[in-house]
Amino acid sequence: MEFFVSMAWAQDAGGAPGAGPSAAPGGMLVSFLPFVLIFVVFYFLLILPQQRKQKKHRAMLEALKKGDRVLTTGGVLGTVAALNKDVITVQIADNVRVKVRREYIAELQEGQEEGS
């Protein structure tokens, strides 16, 4: 065990004086630069598109009106029969209505006929 410790001290002693990571001005900045670049790439490739998608989804939910054809996140197609602040009543067949929380409406179906 002492052999490895003495080798470690020998390797450390061979370096030039002041050649540590803090010797160069901005050494800490240069060492964090890859992390900053990775965060910037993640922001533009993952975070920003997701925020845009959420904003578009919120706008679609606010614009819903009675008679719109919708698709729920569970895959149920139906027509909006009634709207409340948090709950939407969706008619999925004749005399069959289900209540769905507003955020579980996945998309607005445009130009599709009943039964297709």
C-alpha positions as CSV (number, residue, x, y, z in Angstrom):
1,M,0.0,0.0,0.0
2,E,2.8,2.4,0.8
3,F,4.2,1.8,-2.7
4,F,1.1,3.3,-4.3
5,V,1.1,6.3,-2.0
6,S,4.7,7.0,-2.7
7,M,4.1,6.7,-6.4
8,A,1.2,9.2,-6.2
9,W,3.4,11.7,-4.3
10,A,6.2,11.2,-6.9
11,Q,3.8,11.9,-9.8
12,D,2.5,15.0,-8.1
13,A,6.0,16.4,-7.4
14,G,7.1,16.1,-11.0
15,G,4.8,18.9,-12.3
16,A,5.9,22.4,-12.9
17,P,5.2,24.9,-10.2
18,G,1.8,26.6,-10.6
19,A,0.6,24.2,-13.4
20,G,-2.6,23.4,-11.5
21,P,-6.1,23.9,-13.0
22,S,-6.4,27.3,-11.3
23,A,-3.0,28.6,-12.7
24,A,-4.5,29.9,-16.0
25,P,-6.9,32.8,-15.8
26,G,-10.5,31.5,-16.5
27,G,-9.5,27.9,-15.8
28,M,-12.8,27.3,-14.0
29,L,-14.7,28.9,-16.8
30,V,-13.1,26.7,-19.4
31,S,-13.8,23.6,-17.3
32,F,-17.5,24.5,-17.1
33,L,-17.8,25.5,-20.8
34,P,-18.8,22.0,-22.0
35,F,-21.6,21.8,-19.4
36,V,-22.9,25.2,-20.5
37,L,-22.8,24.1,-24.2
38,I,-24.7,20.9,-23.4
39,F,-27.4,22.8,-21.5
40,V,-27.8,25.2,-24.4
41,V,-28.1,22.3,-26.9
42,F,-30.7,20.6,-24.6
43,Y,-32.6,23.9,-24.3
44,F,-33.0,24.4,-28.0
45,L,-33.6,20.8,-28.9
46,L,-35.8,19.6,-26.0
47,I,-37.1,22.3,-23.7
48,L,-38.1,25.0,-26.2
49,P,-40.0,22.8,-28.6
50,Q,-41.8,21.2,-25.6
51,Q,-42.8,24.7,-24.3
52,R,-44.1,25.6,-27.7
53,K,-46.2,22.4,-27.9
54,Q,-47.7,23.0,-24.4
55,K,-48.6,26.6,-25.4
56,K,-50.3,25.4,-28.6
57,H,-52.2,22.8,-26.6
58,R,-53.4,25.3,-24.0
59,A,-54.6,27.6,-26.8
60,M,-56.5,24.7,-28.4
61,L,-58.1,23.9,-25.1
62,E,-59.2,27.5,-24.5
63,A,-60.7,27.7,-28.0
64,L,-62.9,24.6,-27.7
65,K,-66.6,25.1,-28.2
66,K,-69.7,23.0,-28.3
67,G,-69.9,20.8,-31.4
68,D,-66.2,20.4,-31.9
69,R,-64.9,16.9,-32.6
70,V,-62.2,15.9,-30.2
71,L,-59.8,13.0,-29.5
72,T,-59.0,12.3,-25.8
73,T,-55.7,11.0,-24.6
74,G,-57.4,7.7,-24.0
75,G,-58.2,7.4,-27.8
76,V,-61.9,8.2,-27.5
77,L,-63.4,10.2,-30.3
78,G,-66.4,12.3,-29.6
79,T,-68.2,15.6,-30.0
80,V,-68.1,18.3,-27.3
81,A,-71.6,18.5,-25.8
82,A,-71.0,20.9,-22.8
83,L,-68.1,22.9,-21.4
84,N,-67.2,23.8,-17.9
85,K,-64.0,25.4,-16.5
86,D,-62.3,22.0,-15.8
87,V,-64.6,19.4,-17.2
88,I,-65.8,18.8,-20.8
89,T,-68.8,16.6,-21.6
90,V,-68.1,14.5,-24.7
91,Q,-70.8,12.7,-26.6
92,I,-69.3,9.5,-28.0
93,A,-72.5,7.8,-29.3
94,D,-76.2,8.5,-29.3
95,N,-77.3,9.0,-25.7
96,V,-73.8,8.2,-24.4
97,R,-71.9,11.1,-22.8
98,V,-68.7,11.0,-20.8
99,K,-67.1,13.7,-18.7
100,V,-63.5,14.3,-19.3
101,R,-61.1,16.7,-17.6
102,R,-60.1,19.5,-20.0
103,E,-56.4,18.6,-20.0
104,Y,-57.1,15.1,-21.3
105,I,-58.4,16.4,-24.6
106,A,-55.5,15.5,-26.9
107,E,-56.5,17.2,-30.1
108,L,-59.2,18.8,-32.2
109,Q,-60.4,16.6,-35.1
110,E,-61.1,18.8,-38.1
111,G,-62.9,17.7,-41.3
112,Q,-63.7,14.2,-40.2
113,E,-67.2,12.7,-40.4
114,E,-69.0,10.7,-37.7
115,G,-67.9,7.0,-37.8
116,S,-64.6,7.5,-39.6
